Amino acid sequence: MFISRFRVNTARPGARRLLSSPQAMHAAVMSSFPHILPSDSPVPGAPRVLWRLDQRARAEVLLYIVSPDRPDLTHLVEQAGWPAVAGPENPGWQTRPYAPLLDRLTAGDRWAFRLTANPVHTVRRKEGEPRKLTAHLTPVHQMGWLLDEERQKRLGFRVCEKPADRRLLPEGTTHHKRPHPGDRYELAVQDTRSLSFDKSRSSGGRRDKPVTVVTVTFEGRLEVTDPDALRRTLTQGVGRARAYGCGLLTLAPLTQPTRQAP
């Protein structure tokens, strides 16, 4: 396994095109692996290619990729990087083996983390109708999705609770009101976006109904509960919409500020 980081040159037209379309970015990422055909589907239970965009400033966007094989991002450098300064010593991206981090995971260890995910649930709007997949839209419900005990057990970690002296109760809160998860847990929602795009064209030249994906970026601290399960999470992803930049969980030592993960 490998983890790669590519800085996007947001001033370039090619970069703006990729950043505006999760489909285009997914295609560009997958083109980094020549042996993977567009028609290939991920093998269930096997490590897969995961990617995520982190925007740390208006003009600073980083693309992270976790993959079973070492990628060749030359085409991305040409489209959306700095090809004029790329060379043998600095190809325009950084790739390092992921095994050293995966191998050091131990139950009880604590890490800072970042995750962009697509928190969804099923609802039935009318009696007798089939249940429909719907995105969580509020930070409380989005956090609740990640804090679900069964989900955390499957993922191999638990989100850390804040020390008692750091837990916050908003003014006017009583014991009869439900507290906000962020008051109790080391967890924050840093960014929520709604991506709407045409997935494909239908027959007859008409466009299919646009696909809408709500993405949420979580940051916080976690404790490893099941190292093997967490390794699967780190290499296979979390939740749905992994082809659209969701599902990549990354870790960083707690000696760094939480917002720096990875």
C-alpha positions as a printed Julia matrix, in Angstrom:
262×3 Matrix{Float64}:
   0.0    0.0     0.0
   1.03   3.56   -0.7
  -0.14   7.02    0.3
   0.43   9.94   -2.06
   0.03  13.69   -1.81
  -0.37  16.02   -4.78
  -0.71  19.79   -4.53
  -3.22  21.16   -7.02
  -2.32  24.33   -8.93
  -5.7   26.03   -8.6
  -4.74  28.77  -11.08
  -4.76  26.35  -14.01
  -7.91  25.7   -16.11
  -7.31  21.95  -15.97
  -7.25  22.06  -12.17
 -10.49  24.04  -12.01
 -12.16  21.49  -14.27
 -11.07  18.61  -12.06
 -12.05  20.39   -8.85
 -15.53  21.13  -10.19
 -16.31  17.53  -11.12
 -15.83  14.52   -8.82
 -16.29  12.29  -11.86
 -13.44  13.98  -13.73
 -11.2   13.82  -10.65
 -12.01  10.15  -10.12
 -11.13   9.4   -13.76
  -7.86  11.33  -13.41
  -6.94   9.44  -10.23
  -7.72   6.05  -11.75
  -5.63   6.95  -14.81
  -2.64   6.89  -12.46
  -2.88   3.08  -12.5
  -2.53   1.89  -16.12
  -3.33  -1.74  -15.29
  -6.79  -0.81  -13.94
  -9.38  -0.62  -16.72
 -12.33   1.84  -16.51
 -14.72  -1.12  -16.5
 -12.99  -2.83  -13.57
 -14.97  -2.95  -10.32
 -13.23  -3.02   -6.92
 -12.86  -6.54   -5.54
 -15.05  -6.83   -2.4
 -12.93  -6.96    0.75
  -9.69  -6.03   -1.02
  -7.7   -2.79   -0.7
  -8.84  -0.21   -3.23
  -7.89   3.18   -4.6
  -9.21   5.94   -2.33
  -8.82   9.68   -2.75
  -9.73  12.91   -0.97
  -9.39  16.62   -1.58
  -8.34  18.81    1.36
  -8.71  22.56    0.98
  -6.55  24.19    3.64
  -6.66  27.7     2.18
  -8.37  29.41   -0.71
  -5.55  28.53   -3.1
  -4.12  25.48   -1.29
  -5.81  22.23   -2.29
  -4.16  18.88   -1.62
  -5.13  15.59   -3.24
  -4.48  12.5    -1.11
  -4.5    9.02   -2.66
  -4.23   5.67   -0.88
  -3.63   2.78   -3.26
  -2.41  -0.84   -3.41
   0.14   0.16   -6.1
   2.45   3.13   -6.57
   0.7    5.73   -8.78
   2.13   7.67  -11.7
   0.68  11.18  -11.45
   2.6   12.65  -14.39
  -0.64  13.42  -16.25
  -1.98  15.28  -13.2
   1.17  17.37  -13.0
   0.68  18.3   -16.67
  -3.02  19.12  -16.23
  -3.18  20.59  -12.76
   0.29  20.93  -11.28
   3.58  22.73  -11.98
   5.15  20.83  -14.91
   7.8   23.51  -15.48
   9.48  22.78  -12.16
   8.95  19.01  -12.11
  11.99  16.8   -12.57
  13.65  13.54  -11.5
  14.26  14.81   -7.97
  10.81  16.37   -7.66
   8.21  14.77   -9.96
   5.45  17.01   -8.6
   3.99  14.72   -5.97
   5.09  12.66   -2.96
   4.46   8.94   -2.48
   5.52   6.85    0.48
   4.83   3.29    1.65
   1.79   2.95    3.89
   2.9   -0.27    5.59
   4.97   1.42    8.35
   1.87   3.22    9.64
  -0.44   0.22    9.18
   1.97  -2.09   10.99
   2.35   0.18   14.02
  -1.37   0.35   14.84
  -1.97  -1.0    18.34
  -5.11  -1.25   20.45
  -5.31   1.69   22.83
  -3.23   4.05   20.69
  -4.72   7.47   20.0
  -4.44   9.43   16.76
  -5.72  12.62   15.2
  -7.83  11.84   12.16
  -9.53  13.37    9.16
 -12.3   11.73    7.14
 -14.47  12.95    4.28
 -17.58  10.8     4.12
 -21.13  10.6     2.77
 -23.33  10.09    5.88
 -26.68   8.66    4.81
 -29.67   6.84    6.27
 -32.87   5.33    4.93
 -36.29   6.87    5.46
 -39.86   5.97    4.5
 -41.85   9.1     3.69
 -45.22   7.36    3.4
 -46.63   4.11    4.74
 -46.17   1.32    2.22
 -43.48   3.09    0.21
 -39.98   1.61   -0.08
 -37.31   3.16    2.1
 -35.19   5.8     0.38
 -31.53   6.59    0.91
 -31.22  10.15    2.25
 -28.26  12.25    3.34
 -27.85  13.53    6.88
 -27.92  17.32    6.61
 -27.27  18.68   10.11
 -23.97  18.46   12.04
 -25.71  16.71   14.94
 -27.0   13.89   12.72
 -23.78  13.76   10.7
 -21.77  13.3    13.89
 -24.29  10.76   15.12
 -23.68   8.73   11.97
 -19.96   8.42   12.74
 -20.5    7.96   16.48
 -22.8    4.98   15.99
 -21.39   2.21   18.21
 -21.85  -0.59   15.69
 -20.24   1.47   12.94
 -17.24   2.34   15.1
 -16.86  -1.31   16.09
 -16.74  -2.34   12.42
 -14.27   0.43   11.62
 -11.92  -0.57   14.45
 -11.88   2.63   16.5
 -13.87   4.81   18.81
 -13.96   8.59   18.77
 -12.37   9.88   21.99
 -14.44  11.63   24.62
 -13.32  14.98   25.95
 -12.09  15.2    29.53
 -14.9   16.17   31.89
 -13.45  19.65   32.46
 -13.46  20.36   28.7
 -17.02  19.35   27.97
 -19.16  22.32   27.07
 -22.81  22.91   27.78
 -24.32  25.8    25.84
 -25.99  28.49   27.91
 -29.51  27.47   28.85
 -28.91  23.73   28.35
 -30.68  21.52   30.86
 -30.5   17.81   31.54
 -33.79  17.46   29.67
 -32.26  18.71   26.41
 -30.15  16.53   24.15
 -26.5   17.73   24.22
 -24.57  18.35   21.01
 -22.11  15.48   20.26
 -19.31  18.01   19.8
 -19.69  19.01   23.45
 -18.77  15.5    24.59
 -16.53  14.05   21.87
 -13.26  15.05   20.23
 -15.07  15.47   16.93
 -15.92  18.38   14.65
 -17.55  18.87   11.27
 -15.18  21.12    9.32
 -16.87  21.2     5.94
 -20.16  20.13    4.38
 -20.71  20.24    0.63
 -23.48  19.23   -1.74
 -22.14  17.97   -5.06
 -24.59  17.76   -7.95
 -23.52  16.37  -11.32
 -24.72  14.29  -14.27
 -23.59  10.71  -13.8
 -24.33   9.58  -17.35
 -26.51  10.13  -20.36
 -29.66   8.11  -20.8
 -30.8    6.66  -24.11
 -32.33   9.03  -26.63
 -29.83  11.8   -25.94
 -31.6   12.93  -22.77
 -29.7   13.52  -19.57
 -30.4   11.41  -16.52
 -31.51  13.11  -13.34
 -28.45  14.75  -11.69
 -26.78  12.84   -8.88
 -26.44  14.72   -5.59
 -23.87  13.65   -2.99
 -23.56  15.39    0.38
 -19.99  15.17    1.67
 -18.86  15.92    5.21
 -15.3   16.35    6.47
 -14.78  15.2    10.05
 -11.76  15.98   12.2
 -11.05  14.7    15.66
  -9.25  12.14   17.78
  -9.75   8.41   17.87
  -8.6    5.42   19.9
  -7.74   2.16   18.18
  -9.97  -0.67   19.4
  -9.31  -3.32   16.7
  -6.06  -2.84   14.73
  -6.98  -5.35   12.0
 -10.38  -3.74   11.44
  -8.79  -0.27   11.35
  -6.27  -1.45    8.76
  -9.18  -2.61    6.6
 -10.84   0.78    7.11
  -7.71   2.66    6.09
  -7.26   0.6     2.91
 -10.88  -0.05    1.9
 -12.61   3.16    2.94
 -15.64   4.23    4.95
 -19.24   4.39    3.75
 -20.59   5.23    0.33
 -19.56   7.47   -2.61
 -15.93   6.37   -2.49
 -15.63   7.0    -6.23
 -16.49  10.66   -5.56
 -13.78  11.46   -3.02
 -15.41  10.0     0.1
 -14.26   7.28    2.47
 -10.54   8.04    2.91
  -9.62   8.11    6.61
  -6.14   9.4     7.42
  -4.27   9.48   10.73
  -1.65  11.77   12.24
   0.26  11.69   15.54
  -1.36  13.67   18.31
   1.78  15.73   18.71
   0.52  17.65   15.66
  -2.58  19.89   15.8
  -5.73  17.95   14.94
  -6.37  20.11   11.85
  -3.06  18.94   10.34
  -4.21  15.31    9.88
  -2.7   13.67    8.0
